Amino acid sequence: MSEFRIHHDVNELISLLRLHGNEGAEQYIDLLQKNRTPYVTTSVSAHSAKVKIAEFSRTPEDFLKKYEELKSKNTRNLDPLVYLLSKLTEDKETLQYLQQNAKEKAEQLVSVGIAGSTLPIPPSTSKISMQELEELRRQLGNVTTSVTSGPPPVECVRKVLREKLNKKNSGQPVPVFPAWVYERPALSGDFLPLSNPGTDVTVPIGTLAIPSQEAAIVEDLLYVLIGVDGRYIITQPLVGRQNRSFLVDPNLDMSVKELVNRILPMATSYSTVTRFIEEKSSFEYGQVNHALAAAMRTLVKEYMILITQLEHQQRQGLLSLQKLWFYIQPTLRTMEVLASLSTSLDKGECLGGATLSLLHDRTFGYTGDSQAQELSLYLTKAASAPYFDILERWIYRGIINDPYSEFMVEEHELKKEKIQEDYNDKYWDKRYTIVQQQIPSFLQKVADKILSTVIVWDFQRSPPALYLRSLAKTSWSLHKWVLSTA
């Protein structure tokens, strides 16, 4: 961590904790600088830190559950945070201060009242009258109705992202697809909900001989593998973002059904990947996700070619259930990796640099599985292309062209202070800032250097400002001397 980042983070922490006293930030900054180490020990100690916090916590199950949830979302700096919290559990003085601080804030909230509360909350010592109870019930009913009748979760996420980006880029609103893209269900490559599934079944499969059952189920599987319901294999409706499940005719022979259940996970993976591609192709998800979805779409096209070849063999009577299982083995692992990545990116709501971090970490995580690692590396390279285009323009031209807020450096329009009167670098601290969640993990070590290119480009626009920025931590007399000679 650079000296500038240490100053900034210490000041932010003191501001959030609302510390008051004679001791300033410099004392803590000097202490941190003296105890810096180049070795990262938190990754090694994460497990012991988890155990220590769980023993300290009153609800260890909730803590471990929350940790696993954040881990599945690939949350940045989770293990270092856990390590820090475990150290805090040993510091009695810090714990006492935090408890006192929390108590004071709670008392302040009680005295002032919870802002934004629309429901009348009576004092704990009083009883609720029937009229107040009916009013409370009516308001809760209105809230429940508005939630249940609202748009689906995916559309809510799209709306929030679009409003956020439009607010930032007021001059260039985010484009939107026409309404018919979302209103016509047949445009999806995923399974369509059927009003009367299985109505075209003419012959109960249980009455057929084993070879005939196998032939019928192979035909069904070829349909299911491309997102179309079969006659004897019916998809189940989705709830939220859960994985796709299927209902196989219970009258099917057990030996055939066992092999069918081994093949169906490939259809589940196809459904997950298809939904991910269609969702992330919307404008508001950013160029990185667009590039990733395009790379996945290329792989899905190869998958479709395989299913077409299998269908050709089936029409010639050369495809048995065992052959189908044999031919899909290599592709089964590919679709499984794609579905796993899609699920993790959805859980983490990853955009821009966060998407690249997850892909990079997965690539290293697949060490020992050459096929999965090569696939993850291919997706990482494809998704990185638009991000590195933004990075290249920033480094070589000093321009941030980031319409979807994916880049690690964020620019703010600010008014410059009077340099001849105000000898500080507040303008440069706030003009360009690092967005931590948008730093790809493979660029974390050079993030400060990327941010420092601000100085180079703004030097061409305002030379005195360069000296103020680069000499911000020197004495004020040196500042005045630089200004007088610039």
C-alpha positions in Angstrom: 0.0 0.0 0.0 1.4 3.4 -1.0 2.0 6.2 1.5 -0.8 8.2 -0.1 -3.3 5.4 0.4 -2.3 5.0 4.0 -3.0 8.7 4.7 -6.3 8.5 2.9 -7.6 5.4 4.5 -6.6 6.5 8.0 -8.3 9.8 7.6 -11.5 8.1 6.3 -11.5 5.6 9.2 -11.1 8.4 11.8 -13.9 10.3 10.1 -16.3 7.3 10.2 -15.5 6.5 13.8 -15.9 10.1 14.7 -12.8 10.2 16.9 -12.2 13.4 18.8 -9.1 14.2 20.8 -5.6 15.6 20.7 -4.1 12.6 18.9 -4.2 13.2 15.1 -4.0 10.9 12.2 -0.2 11.3 11.9 0.4 9.1 15.0 -1.5 6.2 13.4 0.0 6.7 10.0 3.5 6.6 11.4 2.6 3.4 13.4 1.3 1.7 10.2 4.3 2.7 8.1 6.7 1.3 10.7 4.8 -2.0 10.8 4.3 -2.6 7.1 5.3 -6.0 5.7 5.6 -7.1 2.1 4.2 -10.6 2.9 0.5 -11.4 2.7 -0.3 -13.5 5.8 -4.1 -13.1 5.9 -4.8 -15.8 3.2 -2.8 -18.3 5.3 -4.5 -17.3 8.6 -8.1 -17.0 7.2 -9.2 -20.3 8.6 -7.9 -19.8 12.1 -9.4 -16.2 12.0 -12.8 -17.7 11.1 -12.6 -20.1 14.0 -11.6 -17.3 16.4 -14.5 -15.0 15.3 -17.0 -17.9 15.5 -15.9 -18.7 19.0 -16.2 -15.0 20.0 -19.6 -14.5 18.2 -22.9 -15.1 20.0 -24.3 -16.6 16.7 -21.5 -18.5 15.1 -23.8 -20.2 12.6 -25.0 -16.9 11.2 -21.4 -15.6 10.9 -20.2 -18.7 9.0 -23.3 -18.7 6.8 -22.6 -15.0 5.9 -18.9 -15.7 5.3 -19.8 -18.6 2.8 -22.3 -16.3 1.1 -19.7 -13.6 0.6 -17.1 -16.1 -0.5 -19.4 -17.5 -3.2 -19.9 -13.9 -4.5 -16.1 -13.5 -4.7 -16.1 -10.5 -2.4 -12.9 -8.5 -2.6 -10.6 -8.5 0.5 -12.9 -10.8 2.4 -10.1 -12.8 4.1 -8.0 -9.8 5.1 -11.2 -8.3 6.7 -11.9 -11.5 8.6 -8.2 -11.5 9.7 -8.6 -7.9 11.0 -11.8 -8.7 12.8 -10.1 -11.7 14.5 -7.4 -9.4 15.8 -10.0 -6.9 17.1 -11.5 -9.6 19.2 -8.3 -9.8 21.1 -8.0 -6.0 21.7 -10.2 -5.3 24.8 -9.7 -1.6 24.6 -10.8 -1.3 21.0 -13.8 -3.5 21.7 -14.8 -1.4 24.7 -14.6 1.8 22.5 -16.6 0.3 19.7 -19.3 -0.9 22.1 -19.5 2.6 23.7 -19.6 4.2 20.2 -22.5 1.9 19.1 -24.4 2.6 22.3 -24.1 6.4 21.8 -25.3 6.1 18.2 -28.3 3.9 19.3 -29.2 6.5 21.9 -28.9 9.3 19.2 -31.2 7.4 16.9 -33.8 6.9 19.6 -33.7 10.6 20.5 -33.9 11.9 17.0 -36.1 9.1 15.5 -35.5 6.9 12.5 -35.4 8.9 9.4 -37.7 7.9 6.6 -40.0 5.8 8.8 -43.6 6.0 7.6 -45.2 3.4 10.0 -46.2 4.8 13.4 -44.3 2.8 16.0 -45.8 3.2 19.5 -43.6 3.2 22.6 -42.7 -0.2 24.0 -44.6 0.5 27.2 -47.9 1.4 25.5 -50.5 -0.9 24.0 -51.7 -0.7 20.4 -55.3 0.2 20.0 -57.5 -1.6 17.5 -57.6 1.4 15.2 -53.8 1.6 15.2 -53.6 -2.1 14.6 -55.9 -1.9 11.6 -53.9 1.1 10.2 -50.6 -0.8 10.6 -52.1 -3.9 8.9 -53.4 -1.8 6.0 -50.0 -0.2 5.4 -48.2 -3.6 5.6 -50.8 -5.0 3.1 -50.0 -2.2 0.7 -46.3 -2.8 1.0 -46.8 -6.5 0.4 -49.0 -5.9 -2.6 -46.5 -3.5 -4.2 -43.7 -6.1 -3.7 -45.5 -9.1 -5.1 -47.0 -7.2 -8.0 -43.7 -5.6 -9.0 -41.5 -6.5 -11.9 -39.3 -9.7 -11.9 -36.0 -9.5 -10.0 -34.0 -9.4 -13.3 -36.0 -6.4 -14.6 -35.5 -4.7 -11.2 -31.8 -5.1 -11.4 -31.8 -3.7 -15.0 -33.9 -0.7 -14.0 -31.6 0.1 -11.0 -28.5 -0.2 -13.1 -29.9 1.9 -15.9 -31.1 4.7 -13.5 -27.6 4.7 -11.8 -25.8 5.0 -15.2 -28.2 7.6 -16.5 -27.7 9.7 -13.4 -23.9 9.6 -13.9 -24.0 10.1 -17.6 -26.7 12.7 -17.9 -25.6 13.8 -21.3 -25.5 10.2 -22.8 -28.3 8.0 -21.4 -27.9 4.3 -21.6 -29.6 2.8 -24.7 -32.4 0.3 -24.1 -33.7 -2.5 -26.2 -37.2 -2.1 -27.6 -40.0 -3.5 -25.4 -40.8 -6.4 -27.7 -37.4 -7.9 -26.9 -38.6 -8.6 -23.4 -42.3 -9.2 -24.2 -41.9 -12.0 -26.7 -41.0 -15.2 -24.9 -40.2 -17.1 -28.2 -37.1 -15.0 -28.7 -35.4 -16.8 -25.8 -33.1 -19.7 -26.4 -34.1 -21.1 -23.1 -37.1 -23.3 -22.3 -40.6 -21.8 -22.9 -43.3 -22.3 -20.3 -46.0 -24.6 -21.7 -49.6 -24.2 -20.7 -50.4 -28.0 -21.1 -47.1 -29.9 -21.0 -47.1 -33.4 -22.2 -50.5 -33.2 -24.0 -48.9 -34.5 -27.3 -47.9 -37.9 -25.7 -49.8 -40.5 -27.6 -48.2 -43.7 -26.3 -47.3 -44.2 -22.6 -43.7 -45.0 -22.5 -44.1 -47.7 -20.0 -46.0 -49.9 -22.5 -43.1 -49.8 -25.0 -40.2 -52.3 -25.2 -36.8 -51.3 -23.9 -35.3 -50.6 -27.3 -38.3 -48.5 -28.2 -38.1 -46.6 -24.9 -34.5 -45.8 -25.6 -35.2 -44.5 -29.1 -38.0 -42.3 -27.8 -36.0 -40.9 -24.9 -32.9 -40.2 -27.2 -35.2 -38.0 -29.3 -36.5 -36.3 -26.2 -33.0 -35.6 -25.0 -31.9 -34.0 -28.2 -34.8 -31.6 -27.8 -34.1 -30.9 -24.1 -30.4 -30.3 -24.7 -31.3 -27.3 -26.9 -33.9 -25.8 -24.6 -37.1 -27.4 -25.9 -39.4 -29.6 -23.8 -39.8 -33.3 -24.9 -42.7 -35.6 -24.6 -41.4 -37.7 -21.7 -39.0 -35.1 -20.2 -40.7 -31.9 -19.0 -38.9 -28.9 -17.5 -40.0 -27.5 -14.2 -40.8 -23.8 -13.7 -38.0 -21.6 -12.4 -38.3 -19.8 -9.1 -35.9 -16.9 -8.9 -32.4 -17.7 -10.1 -32.4 -21.4 -9.2 -31.0 -24.1 -11.5 -33.3 -25.7 -14.1 -34.8 -29.1 -13.0 -36.6 -31.7 -15.1 -39.4 -34.2 -14.6 -38.8 -37.6 -16.2 -41.7 -39.9 -16.9 -41.8 -42.2 -13.9 -42.9 -45.2 -16.1 -39.5 -45.2 -17.9 -37.4 -48.3 -17.3 -35.0 -47.8 -14.4 -31.8 -48.7 -16.4 -32.7 -46.1 -19.1 -33.8 -43.5 -16.5 -30.4 -43.8 -14.7 -28.5 -42.9 -17.8 -31.0 -40.1 -18.6 -30.3 -38.5 -15.2 -26.6 -38.4 -16.0 -27.2 -36.5 -19.2 -29.8 -34.0 -17.9 -27.2 -31.9 -16.0 -25.9 -30.8 -19.4 -29.4 -29.4 -20.2 -29.4 -27.6 -16.9 -26.0 -26.0 -17.7 -27.2 -25.0 -21.1 -30.3 -23.3 -19.6 -28.1 -21.4 -17.1 -25.6 -20.2 -19.7 -28.3 -19.2 -22.2 -30.2 -17.1 -19.6 -26.9 -15.5 -18.5 -26.0 -14.6 -22.1 -29.4 -13.1 -22.9 -29.5 -11.1 -19.6 -25.9 -9.8 -19.7 -26.3 -8.7 -23.4 -28.4 -5.7 -22.2 -26.6 -2.4 -22.4 -26.7 -1.6 -18.7 -24.4 -4.6 -17.8 -21.4 -3.0 -19.4 -18.9 -3.8 -22.1 -17.0 -6.4 -20.1 -20.1 -8.5 -19.6 -21.0 -7.9 -23.3 -17.7 -9.3 -24.4 -18.0 -12.2 -22.0 -21.5 -13.0 -23.2 -20.2 -12.9 -26.9 -17.4 -15.3 -26.1 -19.9 -17.7 -24.4 -22.2 -17.4 -27.3 -19.4 -18.6 -29.6 -19.0 -21.7 -27.4 -22.8 -22.3 -27.4 -22.7 -22.2 -31.2 -20.1 -25.0 -31.2 -22.4 -26.8 -28.7 -25.3 -26.5 -31.1 -23.2 -27.9 -33.9 -22.5 -31.0 -31.8 -26.3 -31.5 -31.1 -27.0 -31.1 -34.8 -24.4 -33.8 -35.6 -26.0 -36.1 -33.0 -29.4 -35.5 -34.4 -28.2 -36.4 -37.9 -26.9 -39.8 -36.5 -30.2 -40.3 -34.6 -32.2 -39.8 -37.8 -30.1 -42.4 -39.5 -30.8 -44.8 -36.6 -27.2 -44.9 -35.5 -27.4 -43.1 -32.2 -28.1 -45.1 -29.0 -28.4 -43.7 -25.5 -24.9 -45.1 -24.6 -23.4 -43.4 -27.7 -25.1 -40.1 -26.8 -23.6 -40.3 -23.3 -20.1 -41.1 -24.8 -20.2 -38.2 -27.4 -21.2 -35.5 -24.9 -18.5 -36.2 -22.4 -16.0 -33.5 -23.4 -18.8 -30.9 -23.9 -20.4 -31.8 -20.6 -17.4 -30.4 -18.6 -17.3 -27.3 -20.8 -20.9 -26.5 -20.1 -20.5 -27.2 -16.4 -17.7 -24.7 -16.2 -19.7 -22.1 -18.1 -22.7 -22.6 -15.9 -20.6 -22.3 -12.7 -19.1 -19.1 -13.9 -22.5 -17.7 -14.9 -23.9 -18.6 -11.5 -21.1 -17.0 -9.6 -21.2 -13.8 -11.7 -25.0 -13.6 -11.1 -24.6 -14.0 -7.3 -21.9 -11.4 -7.1 -23.7 -9.0 -9.4 -20.3 -8.5 -11.1 -19.7 -5.7 -13.5 -16.5 -4.5 -15.1 -13.4 -5.1 -13.1 -15.3 -7.3 -10.6 -16.1 -9.7 -13.5 -12.5 -9.8 -14.6 -11.4 -10.5 -11.0 -13.7 -13.5 -10.7 -12.6 -14.9 -14.0 -9.0 -14.5 -13.1 -9.4 -16.1 -9.7 -11.3 -19.0 -11.3 -8.5 -19.5 -13.8 -6.1 -20.0 -11.0 -8.6 -22.1 -9.1 -8.7 -24.6 -12.0 -5.1 -25.4 -11.7 -4.8 -29.1 -12.4 -7.8 -29.2 -14.7 -6.3 -28.2 -18.0 -9.6 -28.1 -19.9 -11.4 -25.9 -17.4 -8.3 -23.6 -17.0 -7.9 -23.2 -20.7 -11.6 -22.3 -21.0 -11.5 -19.8 -18.2 -8.4 -18.2 -19.7 -10.1 -17.9 -23.0 -13.1 -16.2 -21.4 -10.8 -13.9 -19.3 -9.0 -12.7 -22.4 -12.2 -12.0 -24.3 -13.8 -10.1 -21.4 -10.6 -8.1 -20.8 -10.5 -6.6 -24.3 -12.9 -3.7 -23.7 -11.5 -3.0 -20.2 -8.0 -2.7 -21.6 -9.2 -0.5 -24.4 -10.4 2.0 -21.7 -7.1 1.5 -19.8 -5.0 2.1 -23.0 -6.8 5.4 -23.7 -6.3 6.5 -20.1 -2.6 5.7 -20.0 -1.7 7.0 -23.5 -4.1 9.9 -23.9 -5.4 10.7 -20.4 -9.0 10.2 -21.4 -11.6 8.2 -19.5 -14.2 6.8 -21.9 -16.3 4.7 -19.4 -20.0 5.0 -20.2 -21.0 2.0 -18.0 -18.9 2.8 -14.9 -16.6 -0.2 -15.3 -13.1 1.4 -15.0 -11.0 1.5 -11.9 -10.4 5.3 -12.1 -13.4 7.6 -11.7 -13.4 11.2 -12.7 -15.4 13.9 -10.9 -16.1 17.4 -12.2 -14.8 19.8 -9.5 -14.0 23.4 -9.3 -10.3 24.1 -8.7 -9.2 25.9 -5.6 -7.2 29.1 -5.7 -3.7 27.8 -5.9 -2.1 31.0 -4.8 -4.2 31.0 -1.6 -5.0 27.3 -0.8 -1.9 25.2 -0.5 -3.5 21.8 -0.4 -4.2 18.9 -2.7 -7.9 18.4 -1.9 -8.8 19.0 -5.6 -6.5 16.2 -6.7 -7.7 13.8 -4.0 -11.2 14.2 -5.2 -10.9 14.8 -8.9 -9.7 11.3 -9.7 -10.5 8.4 -7.3 -9.9 4.7 -7.3 -13.1 2.5 -7.4 -11.9 -0.5 -5.4 -14.5 -3.0 -6.6 -13.6 -2.2 -10.2 -9.9 -3.1 -9.9 -9.2 -6.5 -11.5 -7.2 -8.6 -9.1 -4.4 -9.0 -11.6 -4.0 -5.1 -11.6 -4.3 -4.6 -7.9 -0.5 -4.1 -7.4 -0.3 -1.4 -10.1 -3.5 0.4 -9.3 -1.7 3.3 -7.7 0.6 3.6 -10.7 -2.4 3.7 -13.0 -4.0 6.4 -10.9 -0.7 8.4 -10.8 -1.0 8.9 -14.6 -3.4 11.6 -13.6 -0.4 13.7 -12.7 1.3 13.2 -16.0 -1.7 14.3 -18.1 -2.8 17.1 -15.8 0.7 18.5 -15.8 0.1 19.4 -19.5 -3.0 21.3 -18.4 -1.8 22.9 -15.2 1.9 22.7 -14.3 1.6 24.2 -10.7 -1.0 21.6 -9.9 1.5 18.9 -10.8 3.9 20.1 -8.2 1.2 20.4 -5.6 0.1 16.8 -6.2 3.6 15.3 -6.4 4.9 17.2 -3.4 1.7 17.0 -1.3 3.5 15.4 1.7 6.4 17.9 1.9 6.6 21.0 4.0 4.5 24.1 3.3 7.5 26.2 2.7 8.6 24.0 -0.1 5.1 24.4 -1.6 5.4 28.2 -1.6 8.8 28.0 -3.2 7.6 25.8 -6.0 4.6 28.1 -6.6 6.9 31.1 -6.8 9.2 29.6 -9.3 6.7 27.7 -11.5 
